[in-house]
């Protein structure tokens, strides 16, 4: 069993510096998007030089300051290892970015592994997100979260909404765009949400959907078929803002498989039934 502990405060400062460094590269590229080289990793799965440059800037800081931690990054890969691992999405909302839509973010999370000791507590029983940073450079909004300490937007404490019924809720989601294997399970949930809530929004950045759920702009959010770096930071933001963020299948300790529902505690049960029922029926 590991006996070393993580210095969460120091690592949060490192993650914030890395997020700002990555965002600076993104904004530099944003002014000359027509010059970007864009590659297709798969259908509707795009990567540009902006993604790569931002990730490199982030990695330069994280590797230098925390060489003992693992790294899992969207573009360059890596392995989860050691006491904890960074999960990095240098540009969450690539399609928005490439089309000039000012809704995208840098997302950086630190996930502590089972057995790791956190200050003031014993060894963790399961892998747990412990640091979350989501930075929206277009609005200059910095969302941060620290395990068992809270969540903040530009230094001000945030909380999930207090809405207690789906009928009065505004939900966010993401439509299938790359992986259509869950299409038959997803579409009935969207139809149900359209008929049973105040409205549904699809803005194209999972990290910001979760951040906006954490600060109460959305009452809840669900999505399927994401990657772990899309949701790692946002999961902790919602949890530390007093909400629930879990794997729709309830198979993993955090939604590493990319099937996620998140909301305030009042809506967690109803949202799970809305998002999870069809998924269970189609698996």
C-alpha positions in Angstrom: 0.0 0.0 0.0 1.2 3.5 -0.8 2.3 5.6 2.1 3.1 8.9 0.4 0.5 11.6 0.3 -0.4 14.1 -2.3 0.1 17.9 -1.9 -3.2 18.9 -3.3 -2.9 22.6 -2.8 0.4 22.8 -4.7 -0.9 20.5 -7.4 -4.0 22.7 -7.9 -1.7 25.7 -8.4 0.3 23.8 -11.0 -2.9 22.7 -12.8 -4.2 26.3 -12.9 -0.9 27.5 -14.4 -1.0 24.7 -17.0 -4.5 25.6 -17.9 -3.7 29.2 -18.5 -0.6 28.2 -20.6 -2.7 25.9 -22.8 -5.4 28.5 -23.2 -2.9 31.2 -24.2 -1.9 28.9 -27.2 -5.6 28.3 -28.1 -6.4 32.0 -28.2 -3.3 32.7 -30.3 -4.5 30.1 -32.8 -8.1 31.4 -32.6 -7.1 34.6 -34.4 -5.9 32.6 -37.4 -8.1 29.5 -37.6 -7.9 29.4 -41.4 -4.2 28.6 -41.1 -4.7 25.6 -38.9 -3.8 22.1 -40.1 -6.7 19.9 -39.2 -6.6 16.1 -39.1 -9.3 13.5 -38.7 -8.7 10.8 -36.1 -12.0 9.2 -37.0 -15.4 10.3 -38.2 -16.2 13.7 -36.7 -13.2 13.3 -34.4 -11.0 16.3 -35.3 -7.6 17.4 -34.0 -5.8 20.6 -35.0 -2.4 22.2 -34.4 -4.1 24.2 -31.7 -5.0 21.0 -29.7 -1.4 19.8 -30.0 0.3 23.0 -29.1 -2.0 23.6 -26.1 -1.4 20.0 -24.9 2.4 20.5 -25.2 2.3 23.7 -23.2 0.2 21.9 -20.5 2.5 18.9 -20.4 5.6 21.0 -20.2 4.4 22.4 -16.8 2.9 19.2 -15.4 5.8 17.0 -16.3 8.3 19.5 -14.9 6.5 20.1 -11.6 5.0 16.7 -11.0 7.3 14.1 -12.7 6.2 11.4 -10.2 2.5 11.5 -11.4 1.0 9.6 -14.3 -0.5 11.4 -17.4 -3.4 10.5 -19.6 -3.7 13.1 -22.4 -6.2 13.2 -25.3 -3.6 13.7 -28.0 -0.4 12.1 -26.7 -1.8 9.3 -24.6 0.0 8.1 -21.6 -0.6 5.8 -18.6 -2.4 6.0 -15.3 0.3 5.2 -12.7 1.8 6.2 -9.4 -0.1 8.0 -6.6 -2.3 9.8 -9.1 -2.6 10.6 -12.7 -3.4 13.8 -14.7 -6.3 13.6 -17.2 -5.9 16.3 -19.8 -8.1 17.7 -22.5 -6.3 20.6 -24.0 -9.3 21.7 -26.1 -12.7 20.5 -25.1 -15.0 21.7 -27.8 -12.7 21.4 -30.8 -15.5 21.6 -33.3 -16.8 24.8 -31.8 -13.3 26.2 -31.8 -12.7 25.4 -35.5 -16.0 26.9 -36.5 -15.4 30.1 -34.5 -18.0 29.4 -31.8 -16.6 30.9 -28.5 -17.6 27.9 -26.3 -14.6 25.7 -25.5 -12.3 25.0 -22.6 -9.1 23.5 -21.2 -9.9 20.7 -18.8 -7.3 19.3 -16.4 -8.0 16.8 -13.5 -5.9 14.8 -11.1 -7.3 11.4 -10.2 -5.8 9.8 -7.1 -5.5 6.0 -7.3 -6.8 3.5 -4.8 -4.4 3.2 -1.9 -3.1 6.7 -2.1 -3.2 8.7 1.1 -4.7 12.2 1.1 -3.7 14.7 3.8 -5.8 14.2 6.9 -7.3 10.9 5.8 -6.4 7.3 5.3 -5.8 5.5 2.0 -8.4 5.9 -0.7 -10.5 2.8 -1.3 -11.1 3.6 -5.0 -9.8 5.9 -7.7 -11.1 9.4 -7.0 -10.8 12.8 -8.8 -9.2 15.1 -6.3 -8.3 18.2 -8.4 -10.4 19.7 -11.2 -9.7 22.7 -13.4 -11.8 23.9 -16.3 -10.8 27.2 -17.9 -13.0 29.0 -20.4 -10.7 31.5 -22.1 -13.4 33.3 -24.1 -15.3 34.3 -20.9 -12.2 34.2 -18.7 -14.0 31.9 -16.3 -11.8 29.6 -14.2 -13.6 26.8 -12.5 -11.6 24.9 -9.8 -12.3 22.2 -7.3 -10.3 20.5 -4.6 -11.3 17.2 -2.9 -13.3 17.7 0.3 -12.7 21.5 0.1 -15.2 22.9 -2.4 -15.6 24.3 -5.9 -15.0 27.9 -7.1 -15.6 30.1 -10.1 -12.9 32.8 -10.3 -12.3 32.4 -6.6 -16.0 32.6 -5.6 -17.6 29.5 -4.0 -20.2 27.8 -6.3 -23.0 25.4 -5.6 -25.3 23.3 -7.7 -28.9 24.6 -8.2 -31.7 23.9 -5.7 -34.3 23.0 -8.4 -36.1 19.9 -7.0 -38.2 18.7 -10.0 -37.4 17.7 -13.5 -40.4 19.8 -14.7 -38.6 23.0 -13.6 -35.2 22.0 -14.6 -32.9 23.0 -17.5 -30.7 20.2 -18.6 -27.7 19.9 -20.8 -26.6 17.0 -23.0 -24.5 16.0 -25.9 -25.9 14.4 -29.1 -24.2 11.4 -30.6 -21.7 12.7 -33.1 -18.8 10.2 -33.3 -19.9 7.0 -31.7 -23.4 6.0 -32.7 -23.4 2.6 -30.9 -25.6 4.0 -28.1 -28.0 5.9 -30.5 -31.0 3.7 -29.8 -30.5 4.1 -26.0 -29.9 7.8 -26.2 -32.7 9.1 -28.4 -35.6 8.0 -26.1 -33.8 9.8 -23.2 -33.7 13.0 -25.2 -37.4 12.7 -26.2 -38.3 12.1 -22.5 -36.2 15.1 -21.4 -37.8 17.4 -24.0 -41.3 16.5 -22.8 -40.6 16.5 -19.0 -38.2 19.4 -18.4 -38.0 23.2 -19.0 -35.6 22.6 -21.8 -32.5 20.8 -23.1 -29.3 22.5 -24.3 -26.5 21.1 -26.4 -23.6 23.4 -26.5 -20.7 21.1 -27.5 -18.3 21.1 -24.5 -18.8 18.4 -21.8 -16.3 20.1 -19.5 -18.3 23.3 -19.6 -21.6 21.5 -19.3 -20.4 20.0 -16.0 -18.9 23.3 -14.9 -22.2 25.1 -15.6 -24.0 22.3 -13.7 -21.7 22.9 -10.7 -22.4 26.6 -10.6 -26.2 26.2 -11.1 -26.6 27.4 -14.7 -27.8 24.0 -15.6 -29.8 21.8 -13.2 -28.4 18.6 -14.6 -26.5 17.0 -17.4 -26.1 13.6 -19.0 -24.1 12.3 -22.0 -22.9 9.0 -23.4 -19.8 7.9 -25.4 -17.3 10.5 -24.0 -13.7 10.0 -23.1 -12.3 10.1 -19.5 -10.5 13.4 -20.0 -13.8 15.0 -21.1 -15.4 14.4 -17.7 -12.7 14.0 -15.0 -12.4 17.6 -13.9 -16.1 18.3 -14.3 -17.0 15.3 -12.2 -15.1 16.8 -9.2 -16.5 20.3 -9.8 -20.1 19.0 -9.5 -19.3 16.8 -6.5 -17.5 19.6 -4.7 -20.4 22.0 -5.5 -22.7 19.7 -3.5 -24.0 17.6 -6.5 -23.9 14.1 -7.8 -21.7 13.1 -10.8 -21.7 9.3 -11.5 -21.3 6.6 -14.1 -24.8 6.0 -15.7 -24.0 2.2 -15.5 -22.9 2.5 -11.8 -19.9 0.3 -12.7 -17.0 2.6 -12.0 -16.2 5.0 -9.1 -16.2 8.0 -11.5 -17.4 8.1 -15.1 -14.1 7.1 -16.6 -16.1 5.2 -19.3 -17.7 8.4 -20.5 -21.3 7.6 -19.6 -22.3 10.3 -17.1 -25.2 11.9 -15.3 -24.7 14.9 -13.0 -27.1 17.2 -11.1 -28.0 18.5 -7.7 -29.0 15.9 -5.2 -32.7 16.5 -5.7 -32.6 15.6 -9.3 -30.0 12.8 -9.2 -32.6 10.0 -8.9 -35.0 11.3 -11.6 -32.2 12.1 -13.9 -30.6 8.7 -13.5 -34.0 7.1 -14.3 -34.3 9.3 -17.4 -30.8 8.7 -18.6 -30.2 5.2 -17.4 -33.4 3.3 -18.0 -33.1 3.1 -21.8 -29.4 2.4 -21.5 -30.0 -0.6 -19.3 -32.8 -1.8 -21.6 -30.4 -1.7 -24.6 -27.4 -3.5 -23.1 
